[in-house]
Every structure is written in structure tokens, then in C-alpha cells.
Amino acid sequence: MSKNELTLQKQQRLITKCKNKDVTDEFIQRYQQSTKNAIEQILNMGEAVSDVYRKNKLGELHEDDLNYFCQSVGLDPKGSTFRKYKAIGINADRFRQHMAKMPSSFSLLYEFATLDADDFEKFVVKKSMSKSLTLMEFKKITKKTLNQKKRNLYNPPALSVSPQSVSKVIKVINQFSIHIVRDLNKSDFDSIVEQLTFYRNKGWIRFDAPSIEEFIDDEVAEDLKAA
């Protein structure tokens, strides 16, 4: 018997034992509505942070405006709390589509915001989770899958064709994508960047500016545009 079935059975037993179900249901509704309101407040705060950050990056708000906002609401623009609210705000619309599954926990909402589309579907949309789910429980649920993804990044499958064959295909289509392992150590990362920059400067390749511009330093963004 699944965990969900056991939970439903327990719920049914408690319902049959309840002496005044109508009044108790009213308290349940009040509590659940308060939870929903708490989630909405976190999402609204996240949207305010992500919007002011975006307008600053687009040049619609000055850096002093951003600093004034952060000082007024008690946030450090370079701090982790600001970054987490920003991530939640970016995902607010997606979260509202599944409000019944959203916990009223800032930390958990941030964890949800870090999931890619497939993992969000697997661990949030399709998962029957309790409103009392803790951050530790959620990390335990996702740990095996996310660790496997990381192992796959470090140990990619060998090419099933020769480099010469790949070269022929790439020469025809004239482009390919490079995805660098997220946790690559700095020296290896710098070595890759150095080689790519060398080829770019020779005029052999060009870089397309990343679509996620919020994590790019202004100076780096200018270099990419000029590339």
C-alpha cells in the first residue's frame, strides 16, 4: 500500500471519530486560507524584488534606486536573501498554477525555484506532498535524483561516433552548443574559456550572448556583445 493510500485511510478514520466536523471544517478552512495568503505574500515579495532588479538591469532604474529599495525593505542587494527572493519572484507565475501544493515556507519555495522544468514536474506537480513538508524532507526526496544528474554531468556517455564524423556534421550545420559542467573547478573552467577565447579572437568562432543575462557582469556583457 502506498504512502498516499495510508494517509487517506488515516484521514478517513479521523473523520469518523470527529465529534463536531462542521465546526472543525471551518477552522481547517481558516487555517488553509491563511496558509494560502502567506504563500501569496512571499510570491508578491519575490516579484517585487525580481521586478526592481530587472528594471535596474534594463536601465529603467538607477543603481541608487535599487539601493534605496533594498535599504527600505531590509535586504542586501548582494546577499543570499535578495537572490532567493529574486528566484522565487521569477517563478511566481508557475507557482501560482500549483498553489494547492505550495508550502508556506520561504526556504522550500526557493528550493522549488532552483529545480529545472523536469524536476519541478516530478517532485512538485506530480508529487502528493504535505503542507507540513520540511526542507530536510524535501532535500531527502530529491537527493538521489539530483546526485545522479550531477554524476551524469561529470561522466557523460562516450561518443558513439568518431570525432571525424562529428566534425563533418558540424561543418555542414556550422554551429553547435557547449554546456559546461556547473561545478567544474576554476582551473579547468578557465582553460576552456581561454581556448574558446583564442579561437574567437582568430575569427574561427563567435559567442552568442547567454539568454539568462541577470547573472552576467555588465563588463562581461559588453564583451559578449562585441564578440
Long-range contacts (C-beta under 8 A, 24 or more apart in sequence): 4-128, 7-130, 32-131, 35-104, 35-131, 36-99, 38-104, 39-95, 39-99, 39-102, 39-103, 39-104, 39-109, 42-88, 42-104, 42-106, 42-109, 43-88, 43-89, 43-92, 43-95, 43-96, 43-109, 44-92, 45-85, 45-88, 45-89, 46-85, 46-86, 46-87, 46-88, 46-89, 46-90, 46-91, 46-92, 46-109, 47-89, 47-92, 48-73, 48-89, 49-75, 49-82, 49-85, 49-86, 49-89, 50-85, 50-86, 50-87, 50-88, 50-89, 50-90, 50-92, 51-89, 53-82, 53-86, 53-214, 54-214, 57-213, 57-214, 84-110, 84-113, 86-214, 87-113, 87-114, 88-113, 94-120, 98-124, 98-125, 101-125, 101-127, 101-129, 103-129, 103-131, 103-133, 104-131, 105-133, 105-134, 105-135, 107-135, 108-133, 108-134, 108-135, 108-138, 111-135, 111-138, 111-139, 115-142, 119-145, 119-146, 150-183, 153-181, 153-182, 153-183, 154-181, 200-227
